Amino acid sequence: MIYVDSLVCWPQAPAPGAERYFGNGKPSCHLWCDPGEDDVLHELAQSIGLRRSWFQIENQTGLNHYDLTPGKRLLALKAGATEMEYDDWDSRRRREAGDD
């Protein structure tokens, strides 16, 4: 399954040590998938006009994702993505894996 979380207005300056930064004070959100569904995620991302090079692999948080603008978020929802907050998804995933 593919997910999008709520739009958030990130600060204009990146966090210390951030290698990349998206948002510049404008609303953005994340597009991600359940483990093992990366191909479906990339297919949906491409269908709404995202480049594969924009995919971010996050080793610290484990949230491998694309960043979305409000317009791309709407397109992702129309293409079948499900609204869910990352923390809710992560808690569910951990329960199912027996990590909680």
One Martini backbone bead per residue (centre of mass of N, CA, C, O) as a GRO file, in nm:
protein
  100
    1MET     BB    1   0.101   0.034   0.016
    2ILE     BB    2   0.021   0.378  -0.021
    3TYR     BB    3   0.140   0.692   0.130
    4VAL     BB    4   0.017   0.992   0.301
    5ASP     BB    5   0.070   1.276   0.468
    6SER     BB    6   0.067   1.559   0.611
    7LEU     BB    7   0.092   1.880   0.585
    8VAL     BB    8   0.399   2.075   0.619
    9CYS     BB    9   0.570   2.356   0.757
   10TRP     BB   10   0.879   2.416   0.703
   11PRO     BB   11   1.146   2.558   0.756
   12GLN     BB   12   1.371   2.757   0.578
   13ALA     BB   13   1.586   2.614   0.740
   14PRO     BB   14   1.797   2.381   0.778
   15ALA     BB   15   1.911   2.144   0.945
   16PRO     BB   16   2.167   2.050   1.101
   17GLY     BB   17   2.332   1.846   0.860
   18ALA     BB   18   2.178   1.875   0.613
   19GLU     BB   19   2.193   1.768   0.282
   20ARG     BB   20   1.889   1.810   0.230
   21TYR     BB   21   1.618   2.030   0.099
   22PHE     BB   22   1.265   2.075   0.158
   23GLY     BB   23   1.022   2.362   0.109
   24ASN     BB   24   1.096   2.658   0.200
   25GLY     BB   25   0.824   2.712   0.389
   26LYS     BB   26   0.652   2.500   0.250
   27PRO     BB   27   0.433   2.274   0.189
   28SER     BB   28   0.469   1.923   0.287
   29CYS     BB   29   0.523   1.567   0.213
   30HIS     BB   30   0.481   1.211   0.215
   31LEU     BB   31   0.584   0.923   0.011
   32TRP     BB   32   0.498   0.577   0.080
   33CYS     BB   33   0.560   0.226   0.180
   34ASP     BB   34   0.545  -0.082   0.212
   35PRO     BB   35   0.721  -0.339   0.248
   36GLY     BB   36   0.807  -0.446  -0.084
   37GLU     BB   37   0.663  -0.179  -0.262
   38ASP     BB   38   0.854  -0.002  -0.444
   39ASP     BB   39   0.747  -0.042  -0.732
   40VAL     BB   40   0.472   0.090  -0.677
   41LEU     BB   41   0.577   0.360  -0.585
   42HIS     BB   42   0.735   0.437  -0.846
   43GLU     BB   43   0.492   0.421  -1.033
   44LEU     BB   44   0.322   0.639  -0.902
   45ALA     BB   45   0.528   0.864  -0.909
   46GLN     BB   46   0.553   0.872  -1.217
   47SER     BB   47   0.241   0.925  -1.274
   48ILE     BB   48   0.283   1.227  -1.113
   49GLY     BB   49   0.592   1.341  -1.195
   50LEU     BB   50   0.823   1.185  -1.066
   51ARG     BB   51   1.151   1.137  -0.988
   52ARG     BB   52   1.366   0.894  -0.896
   53SER     BB   53   1.589   1.098  -0.783
   54TRP     BB   54   1.381   1.191  -0.537
   55PHE     BB   55   1.443   0.955  -0.381
   56GLN     BB   56   1.459   0.875  -0.026
   57ILE     BB   57   1.711   0.744   0.183
   58GLU     BB   58   1.652   0.657   0.531
   59ASN     BB   59   1.853   0.537   0.780
   60GLN     BB   60   1.740   0.656   1.051
   61THR     BB   61   1.410   0.628   1.003
   62GLY     BB   62   1.310   0.445   0.739
   63LEU     BB   63   1.189   0.676   0.543
   64ASN     BB   64   1.121   0.598   0.240
   65HIS     BB   65   1.090   0.879   0.004
   66TYR     BB   66   0.877   1.131  -0.106
   67ASP     BB   67   0.830   1.458  -0.182
   68LEU     BB   68   0.540   1.679  -0.147
   69THR     BB   69   0.325   1.872  -0.279
   70PRO     BB   70   0.005   1.959  -0.276
   71GLY     BB   71  -0.051   1.872  -0.571
   72LYS     BB   72   0.084   1.589  -0.554
   73ARG     BB   73  -0.092   1.483  -0.328
   74LEU     BB   74  -0.357   1.482  -0.486
   75LEU     BB   75  -0.257   1.289  -0.707
   76ALA     BB   76  -0.193   1.050  -0.519
   77LEU     BB   77  -0.482   1.011  -0.417
   78LYS     BB   78  -0.609   0.967  -0.701
   79ALA     BB   79  -0.398   0.710  -0.746
   80GLY     BB   80  -0.436   0.557  -0.430
   81ALA     BB   81  -0.351   0.683  -0.190
   82THR     BB   82  -0.309   0.687   0.165
   83GLU     BB   83  -0.402   0.828   0.454
   84MET     BB   84  -0.114   0.868   0.681
   85GLU     BB   85   0.066   0.865   0.950
   86TYR     BB   86   0.375   0.769   1.016
   87ASP     BB   87   0.347   0.687   1.318
   88ASP     BB   88   0.109   0.495   1.273
   89TRP     BB   89   0.248   0.307   1.073
   90ASP     BB   90   0.493   0.231   1.252
   91SER     BB   91   0.332   0.105   1.482
   92ARG     BB   92   0.193  -0.113   1.316
   93ARG     BB   93   0.446  -0.246   1.202
   94ARG     BB   94   0.567  -0.326   1.480
   95ARG     BB   95   0.336  -0.501   1.580
   96GLU     BB   96   0.341  -0.706   1.339
   97ALA     BB   97   0.659  -0.773   1.407
   98GLY     BB   98   0.702  -0.764   1.735
   99ASP     BB   99   0.850  -0.477   1.843
  100ASP     BB  100   0.631  -0.398   2.096
   0.00000   0.00000   0.00000
